[in-house]
């Protein structure tokens, strides 16, 4: 086979696939660590079939010199350790004539759906090569191959493997180092593969200790702890379980506790009780769990008890597609409680921002004595990325507390800010009733129209009049066309706008971090001068678009661009919308 090593790219995308037990995710995670060791940024998106365990899997990776927040439009390289059921990932792994597939000829031919796209195909006998090195695994061959094809240094591969296999003993380490070497050498015989552009200003093999290798779920857990959370009630659910797994050992280190409850209803009621007792509290769930939690969240609204619920959104409705991403819980997060029940809804817009957005949500919940829902999603939650550490906001949970012996204590006193001192149980002279019934200022149940109106106004106004500062959204660029989005669509939108700018098209980005309460004055200022507004989101019905049209007076012509999961929003499709609309 001919050798071509003259092509370089600023980013490169690699998919590694295989059946259950092939070690695809291990190879992908190690490759991401190799890229980090070599000084690159990158991310790895996990994809799997509908099975609970085992079955086909795909590690979808992208590397670059600069931070990357989304997958690219296509993949440069597809490595199939085997081809069993890999056709199920066809829509998630777009290939074209410039792409290269590498597969084991003993495992059959690559699926026709990939071949039809014109990608070139090279054969490599992963299993035979591994057998020739006793004690080695085919996925280590694939690891070395992928690193070689991308242009990552072999020294970084060895450093990562030595660290990873340290507990396995010398023979195991030696065998798999040899396997990675063999795969790396085999990469030289694969034709026409573009390599990463040379990493400027970085010594091969040097570490990047200042950067983090983290998932969005881990980041959200860390943000909760940073914000002051010291209690978590947990019930596992895909794709939020890793938040709870991270918090389980982390909370005791700061004097906190995690309790695994029997279900989602118990979890949310436990955190309401813990917070009522004075301890900032969190739980994490996905759409089905959030549905079960709504009544208790309404209780927290009525009793003005601060709680944080992290919702890692997945495909719906009902059980939906548990292991795939979709921004389809916007409606329930914003409007899913019965009665007039204002609450905070905060959405991180990057994996690193899962730290700061969650920290901010804890701060807001405590300061405003209100439930806060953090809208993450499977893409953020289970994607692992090399990121620059986000700055600590310095915001720690702090609620207004009643002092002992407060004469004539009124828990729900009508104040200018709408926030009234909250007594910790046992504080002398501050006993009050806290339940879901409407009440007067003292907390005594009341069905009087006047009490109901005053408490409704109190709960709504304290959120509406609070100064949220500049964190309500990320604002970038300028131009008469504005792209409004949130969450995991932000990275793709940002990259699309950069491509448009390179073509001379001016456009601005508004990535909403605070979805509720609405911020009409801030949005009006952010969109001043805009004549076209494109709302981008990953769901079927345009939930964000409909919310914006209901709550805001958006300028000019407004369009919705959306599609549901499981396919991620990619830069090119947003770029096409921008260019076509700007030239029409």
N, C-alpha and C positions, 0 to 999 in steps of 0.2 A: 504494500500500500504506500502511496506517496505521502510525503510529510509536508505540512504547511504550518509554519509557525510565525507568519508575518502579520497576522491579524491581531489587533488588540482592541479591548473594549473597556469602557469605564465601569460597566457592571456586567456580570455574567450570571446566568440562571441555569441551575442543574436540578434535574429530578432523579431521584433514586427510588426504584420500585421493587417489589417482591412480595411473595406470599408470606403467611404467618410463619414465624421462626427464621426468616431469612436475615433478620437483623438490620432491616432497613432504617429504623429510627435510630438505632445505635450508630450506624454509619453516618447518618445525617447529622446527628448531634456532635459526633466527633469531628466531622468536616467543618461544622460551624466553629468549633473550638479552634481548629487549625487556622481558619481564616482570621479569627480574633488574635491568635498567637502571631500571625504574620502581619498584623497591623491593619486588617481590613474591617470594615463594618459588614454586617450581613444579617440575615434572618432565615429561619426555617419554619415553614408551615407544615403541620402534620395533617395528613389526610388518610382516612381509613374507610372501610366499607361499613355496612349496617350492623355487623356482628358485634357482640359484646367483647369478645376476646379473639385474638388470632385473626386469620384471614388476610386479604391483600392490604397493603399499606404503601403509602408514598410519602417520601420526604421531599418537600419542594423548597429549594434554597436559592437565595440570590445574594451576591457579594458585590461590594463596590468600595471605592476610596472614600466616599462620603456616606453619611447615614442614609439608610434605605428604610422606607416605611411600608412598602407594598411589594407585591410580586410584579414582575414585568409583564409585558403583553404576550410573550412567548418564551419558550425554553430553548437554550442553546444546545443542551445535552440531556439525553434521557438514558440512564443506565438501568437496565433490567437484570437484576440478579436472577430472576426467573420471570416468566410472563403470565403466571397464573392469575386470571381474572383482572389483569391490569387494564383491560379495555374499559373497565368501569371508571377509570380516571381520565378517559379520553378528553372530556370537556375541560377538565382541570389542568391538563398538560398540553397546551397548544404548541404544536410544532409547525415548521414550514420547511421549505427547500434548503434553507441555510442551517437547519438543525442536524444533529448527529445522534443516532441511537446506537448503543452498544449492548449486546446481549450474549448470553451463553447458548451456543448452537445445540448443546445437549438438552436444552430446555425448550426446544421448539423455536418457531419463527415468531417475530414480533407481531402483535395484533394488526390486522389489516387496516383498522381505523387510523393507526399511526403511519403505516406504510403509505397510505393513500395521500398523505399530506406532503409527500416528496422528500422527507428527511432521508439522508444517507444512512447506511447501516453497516456497522463493523462488528465482527464476532470476537468474543473473548470467553474462553472456557473457564469461568470463575471456579466451578467446583473441581475440575481437574487440576487447576493450578493450586487450589487449597489442599487437595489430597497429596500433591507433590511436596507439600511443606507440612509434615505431621504436626498436629496440634493447632493448625491455623484455621481460619474461618473465611468463607467466600466474601462475607461483607467487608473484611479487611482488605481483600483484593480490590473491591469496589471503592473503598475509602482512598486507597493509594491512587487508583485510576482517576477518580474524580479530582483529587488534588493535583495530579499531574496535568490533567486536561485543562484545569483552570489556571495553572501557572503558579500555584501555591508552593512554597519551598518545602522540600523534603525534610529539612531540619525541624520545621514547625510540626509536620506530621509525626515525626519521631518523639518530639517533646510532649505532644498531647498523648500519644499512645503510652509512653513510659509512665506518665502520671495516671492515666486511666487504668492501666493493667498492673499497677504496682502491687496490688493485693493478690494477683493471680500467680505469682511465682515467676522465677527466671525463665523456665522453659516456655510457659505460656506467652510471656512477653516477647521472648526471642522469636517464637514461631510467628506471631502476628506482626511483629516489626518486619520480619522477612516477607510476609504476605503483602504488607503495605508497600514495601520496596518493589516487589514484583509487579503490583498493580501500577505503581508510579512509572516503572520502566516501560510497561506496556502502553502507556499513554502516548509515548513517542511515535507509535505506529498507527495511531488513529488519525485519519486525514481531516484537514480543513476545519480544525476546531479553534475558534478565537480564544485567546488567553486574556486574562486580566491585564490591563495596562500596569506598567511597573509601579510599585508602591513607593512613592517619592518620600524621601526623608525618614525612611524606616529601615532599620537593620534587620535582615532576615533572622527569624527566630527570637527576636526581642519581644518581651511581653508588653501588654497594654493594661497595666494594673488599674489605671484610672477608669477604664471602661467596665461596664457591667455586661454580663451574659445572663439574661433574665427573661422570663415570660411575663405576659401581662397579668396573669393570675398571681404570680409571685409578687409582682410590683404592686398590685392592688392590696395584697395582704400587708406589705411593708408600709404602704401609704396609710393604712388603717392604724398600724402601730405608731407610726410617726405622728399621726393626728391625736393620739392619746387613747385609742381603744385598748381596753384591758379585759374584755370578755367577749367570747364568740360562742354562739350556739350553732351547731352544725348538723346538716343532714346531707349526705353525698348526692350529687346529681351532676351529670355531664352537661356542659363542660366547665362547671364551676368548682369541682371538687378540689382542684389543686390550690385554690385560695385557702381552703380549710386545712389541707395537708401542710401548707406552708405555715399557717398560723399555729397549728397544734404544738410544734416545738418552740416557736418563736415567742408566743405569749408568756409562758412560764419564765423566760429569761428577763422579762420586764415586770414580773409580778402579776401576770395575768393568767387567765384560765380559758380553756376551750372545753366545751361539753358536747358530746355527740348525742343529739336528741333522737327521738323515735320517728319523727317526721318533720315536714316543713312547718306545720301549724305549731308544734311544740317549740321549734327553733325560734320562730319570730316572737312567740309569746314569752319565751325565756329572755330574749334580749330586751323586750319591753319591761319585764320585771327587773332585770339587772340595771337598766338605765334609770328606772324609777327609784332604785336604791342608790343611785349616784355614780354608777360606773359606766363610762362610755362603751357602747356595745355595737356589735356588727354580726350579720350573718351573710352568707353568700348562697345564691341559687341561680336557677335558669327559669325560663318562661313558665313551665308547668308549676314550679315551686312558687313563683311570684303570684300566680293565680290563687294558690292556696293561702298565701299570706295576706291577701288584700284586706280581709276583715280586721286582722290585728293591726295592720298599718293604719287603718281608719281609727282604731282605738287610740293609737299613738298620736294621731292628729287631734282627736277630741280631747285627750288628756294632756296634750302638749308635752309628750315624752320624747326626747331625742333618740332616734335609732338610725342606723345605716344599714341598708340592704343592697348588696352588690348583686346585680342581675347580669350574668354572663349570657347574653342572648344567643339563641340557636334557632334553627329552622323550625317553624311551626306550621299549622296549629297542632294542638294536642301533643302527642309524643313527637311528631314531626320528624326532623332529621337531627338527632341529638349531637352528632359529632361534626356538624357543619355550621357555618356562620350565617346569620341573617339579622338585620336590624328591624325585626318585626315586633318588638315589644314596646315601641314608642307609644302606641295608643294606650296600652294598659298602664304604663308608667305614668303617663300624663293625666289619664282620665279614668283609670280603672277602679277607683274607690266609689262607693255609694255615698250619696249626699254631697254637699259642697265641702270638699276635703282638700285644701291646699297642701302641697308638699313640695319639697325640693327634688329636682331631677338634674343630675350632673353627669356629663358624658366625657370621658377621657378621649383625646384625639390622637394618641400614639401609645406605643407600649411603655415608653418612659413616662408619659403623662398619666398612666394608670397609678403611678405613685402619687404625684402631686394632686391630681383630680380627686382621688380617694381621701387624701389628707385634707384637702379643702372641704370635701363633703362632710367629714367628721366635724371639722371646725364649724361649718354652717349649721349642721344639725344641733350641735350643743349651744351655739350662740343664739339660735332662733327657736330652740326647744321645739323642733319639728322633725318628722321623718325625712330622711334623704335617701333617694334611690340613685345608685351609681350604675349607669347603663354602659357596661362593657359588652363584649361579644366574644364568640368562640375564636375568631381570628386573632384578636388581641390576647385573649386568655391563654390559648394553647400554642401561640407562636413564640418561639425563642429567638431573641435578637441580641446583637451586639449594639449597645447604646451608650451614649454619654450620660453619666449620672445626672439626674435632674436636681436642681437646687432644692434644698430644704426650705419650704415656705416659712418656717418658723411659726407656723400656726398649730397650736396645741389646744385640745378640747378645753373649753372654759365656759361654763354656764353660769348664769346669774342665780346665786343661791340665797335663800332666806337665812337670816341670822336667828340665833336662839332668842326666845322671849320677845319676838316681834309682836307688838300689841295689835290686836285686831287683824291678825294675819289673813290676807286674802290671796289665795293661790292664783286666782285668775283675775287679779286686779287689772282694771283698764288703765293702761299707761300710754304715754305719748309714743313710745317705741313699739307698743304692742307686746312687749316682753315683760313678764312679771316674775318676781323671784320664786324659784322652785325650792321647796323644802326637802331636805334629805330625811327619810323616815327616822324618827328618834330624836330629831332636833326639838328641844323643849319649846312648847308654845306655838308650834307650827303644824299641828295635825290638820289634815284635810282629806276630803273624799276625792279619789281619782278613779273614774270609771268611764264607760262609754256614753253615759247619759248626758244630755245637755244640762248645763249647770249655770249658777250665778257666779259672781266674783269669788265667793267663798268656796265654791266647789260643790255646793248643795244641789242635788238634782232639781231642775226646774223645767216646766213646760210653758212658761210665760213667753209670749212673743217678743217682748222687749229684751229679756235675757238671751234668747236665741239670736236675735239680730246683733246684739252687742258682741257676743262671743264669736259669731260668724265673721263680723267685721274685724275683730281682734286677730283672729287666726289668719285671715287673708292679708290684712294690712301690714302685719309685722314682716311678712315675706316680701310684699310688694314695695315697701318703702326702704328696705335695707340697702345699704350701699355695697354692691358686689365688686366695685372697682373694675379693673381691666381684665380680670380673669374670666369674665362671662363668655369671652370668645377670643380666638386668635384671628387677627386681621392682617392681611398681607396684600401687597400690590395695589394697583390703581387702574381705573378704566371704567368705561360705561357698561361693561358686562361684569356681573358679579356672580360668582359661584358660591352658593350657600350649602353647607353640608355639616356633618357631625361624625364623631366616632371614627371607625376604621376606614371610612371613605375619604378621610382627610388626606392621607398619604398619596393616594392615587390622584386626587384632585390637585394637590400641590404639584405633583410631577407633571400633570397635564398642563397646568398653568405655566410651568417653566418651559415646556415645549412650545406653547403658544407664544410666550414672550420671545423665544428665540426666532420666531417667525414674524415678529413685529406686532403681535396682537396684544393689546393691553387689556388686562382683566384683573379683577381682585378676588381674594378668597375671604370668606367669612365662615370660620369653623366654630360652630356653637359649642360651648362647654356647659353653659347653664341653659337648659331647656325649659325649666320651670323654677320660679315664676317667669312669665314673659317680661322682656326688657324692651318695651316699645321705643323709649327715647334713645337707648344705645343702638338698637337696630336701625332706627331712622338716620342716626348720625353715620353709622357704618356704611349705609347704602346711599347716602346723599350723592346725587349726581348720576347714579346708575340708571340706565334706561332699559336694561335687560337683566333678569335674575334667573339663574339656572339652579334649581334645587336638586341635589344629588343624594341618593340614599339607596340602601340595599334592602328593599322589601317590595312586595307586589303591588300595593295599593297607594303608595306615595303618602305614608303616614305623616312624615315630617312636613311635606308640601301642604297637606290639608291643615295641619296644625298652624303653620305659618300664615296661610291664607285666612284662617279664622282669627288669629291673634294680632296680626300685624297689617299695616297699610303698606304693602310692598310697592315700590315704584315701577313704572313702566310695564313691559310685558314679562310675565312670569311663566316659566316652563318647568315641568317636572321630568327629570331623567332618573329612572330607577329600574332595577330588576331585582328579583328575589335571590336568596342564596340557592344552592350552595356555592355558585360561582362568585368569586370576589369581584369587586369593582376594579377594573384595570385602567391605567393611565390613558391608553389609546382611545378607548371608547368615550371618555370624558373629553379628551383632546378633540376628537371628531365633532362632538357636540359644540364645543367652543368655536372651532374654526368655521363650521358650516353656518352657525348662527351669526357669527361676527361678519360674515361675508354676504349674508342674505339681504 
